[in-house]
Amino acid sequence: MSLHFLKEDRYLKLLFHNSTLAMIALDKNMNVKKWNQTAADLFGWHEEEVIDRPFPILPEFEKDAFHKMFTHVINGNVLTNVEAKRKRKNGTLIDATINPLPWYDDQGRINGYIAIIKDISAHKKNERKLAKTIKRLEDYKYVLDASSSITIIDSEGKIIYANDHFCEISKFKKDELLGKHYTILDSQYHPKRYFKKMWATIMKGDIWKGEVKNLTKDGGIWWANTTIVPLIDGNNKPVQYIAICSDITDRKLIEEELRKQQREVEYMAYFDYLTGLPNRRLFELELKQRLSEAQENCAMFALLFIDLDGFKFINDTLGHEIGDKLLREVSERFIQSKNESDVISRIGGDEFTIIVANVNDIAEIQKVAQRILALFINPFLIDNYTLHITASIGISIYPDGGESTHSLIQNADLALYRAKDDGKNTYEIFSPRLSIGAYKKFSLQNDLRDAINNGELFLQYQPKVDSKTHTIVRVEALARWDHPEWGIVSPDEFISLAEQSGLISMIGKQVLLIACKQNKKWQDEGYAPIKIGVNFSPLQFLQADLVEMVEKVLEQTGLEAKWLEIELTETAVLKNEVAVLSKLNQLRKLGITIAIDDFGTGFSSLSHLKKIKPDTVKIDKSFIKEIPADQESTEIATSIIKLAERLKIHVVAEGVETSEQAAYLRKIHCTYLQGYFFSKPLSAGKFERLLRRGKCHLGDSIKTDAEIFENRRAYYRIELPRPLIAEMTIASIGGKKIQVGMTKVLIEDIGPGGVKFSSNIKLPTRPDLILRIRTYILEEKVEATGSIVWGKEVGDIQQYGFQFDIDDKQRDEIISILNKFQVKLRNQAVSSTSWFLSISRQKFFNFSTVESSSKA
């Protein structure tokens, strides 16, 4: 088609100017000749702005293409639907389709170029958007196919599509899946309600997301993070379901491993690795819970502390492997005999606890304790060993035995020590009537480990002198404990506790190290070398590395072995003869000498001396105490000395306290003497002053605290013809209230200001140890609180000065009673009206010890 603009063609002109399409005419020079209103509206230029001017709507990047198209058209060719970019007056671009035609003049010659232009920007925009959408969908499909497993399930639950990725993971071929119900993948891991909830969601048209454990063709499993999208029909009902799954099997396996590790950590935190029983941590949580329930319901429950008698010996002699097996067997017996509501725990070593809920009375818990003790009647068969052990049980019952977890534990533990003291293989139920002695032992046992770590243990040194010249030739290192509450504690009190608790090896090594270091220091300072004696516990000889430990200490301190003497009791050898003798021989080869302590109290015989081959024997102080007055003791001491002389063994007499004893022992050729007559045990500094002298001067004793205090008494004292029996308890220590029962003591004299009393318990002299003491005089109770102001040891008995801390009214009442008492004493008419002692002191203290440890 060609277009002519003839003057007479009025209709064609009307078409040009009224067309809904933009129409532009250019001459051969590309100047605008015609510009209809639609073009003006589309591009923003009015007709008068463009006529006879260059074509304004060409973007720079379209000019080459336009020139080609223009040339093509004016050569008489027609083009249709050419797509191009054109420019508006404001600089924005539009998408357009252009239909260019030749423009003929009235002579039929091509005069220029006519362009019919249609704005297709909206269309192209939609087209580009659609292309992007298609691209995005294609990308999604690619990503999903590459990374996700896709299935499509119809409304009946049948699989109608599965992509390659799904087949690869599930290990099914497509033809094995298509048409099959989706339950072919069910691993039976999830409960039915899980999938029921899933179907309820997607059937409503909602998207469901969750984790599904699927089954593979070969029976394996794989975890999928699954999203199910319902496809809705025209009636807004789901007809198909697209399941998009991503494989999370590795993540789930890692999570399971983490959960397993977490369970193991929790198990280790709350359960005993050896027996599988709850450990101390879980026990304390359970106890707290039971206490809360009992308080809420006003109920009773019992806490049992169980300790195995003789376990440590088995563990040390037969080894930890046998010991561990024994603990497992004991645990099994506990578990088999327990009630369903009981909680059994192993809280450490050979210590177990049982919490017994809903106790109705004491008789019921006694039956439980008896049932537990009966578990140990039959021996334990471990490997090739038949092992006989027993158990000791301490019991506290809520609420009488404690109203907090701390008090219940402490009181059950305290009762356990009473059971141990009663000879083991028994049980004790806690009572506030617990004796001072039992409380002290319990306190020491609890504090012993801290004492070692805190450096509360120290040594004192007692000289052994030549019997003829009193020259210091040897020294014994004696362990002491400076307890923050009980003052200086002797080894008689804490060594047995250390043996029971397994701490004796630590203490033994610490004592040996201090002693050897001190002896080497004295030598380095120029003092004449002397042999130092160190006491060893029988249990130390059960240590496999005992000899190596001693060698290391000597090497570390630089002390020569010949200046060390190891002291052990005769009974220590008899208990474990083979093991002890072997180690003694090894120690002797190092150059260390051996001394038998407390000789004569065991089963002394020539055969034992021959086996042990000691360098020294120490005659027990119980024999020395009575010589030369007691013939039997004198003959025993004489026989030991003569026997030792023939065997070329040195003899040390312990406990020499008088000049008569010293003189007689010198007469019968005792080699060395040791005792208070020469010197009490001294600190390292004070003993060093003795070393400067080189010998002990007799009669150099300093006045005791008792003598000093007696000279400063503010009140009179009544000297008693016989001691008065009294009861004493601890009110508080260091401001802390203590709940213990009454302990029997003997009052030696009494006055308005205080008393002198005797006891078999060692107590510290400290003003904040508040005691309460009571007795009956003339059938009237005399009771007062106060504190100890001095103390001294008289043989095996302790004597104390007790000063009353009372008001004037109480003191006046006591003075009134004592005045009457003095009158009666003069008339010898008080025996039946006061608590006078009627048996020997020794029998009294033996009896009171038994009485104080009797069952609650």
Disulfide bonds with the S-S distance in Angstrom:
none
